[in-house]
Amino acid sequence: MNKKKQTGQQQSDADLKRRGAKIGDQLRRIYEDVAQEDVPDEFLKLLEQADKKRSSGAADSE
């Protein structure tokens, strides 16, 4: 009886590992898709503005 319970637990552990691996694969695929997307122009403009402000702020503090 104890052996049966242990076998069931091992099967459950294997199922959890399989599900975890499947979720991990899906998350990696989604991440790769997002990482390949272009950065929107509006966001690039904001980054440029922030860089300019940082550069002018650094020159002011020198």
ABEGO torsion letter per residue (X at the ends): XAAAAAAAAAAAAAAAAAAAAAAAAAAAAAAAAAAABBBBAAAAAAAAAAAAAAAAAAAAAX
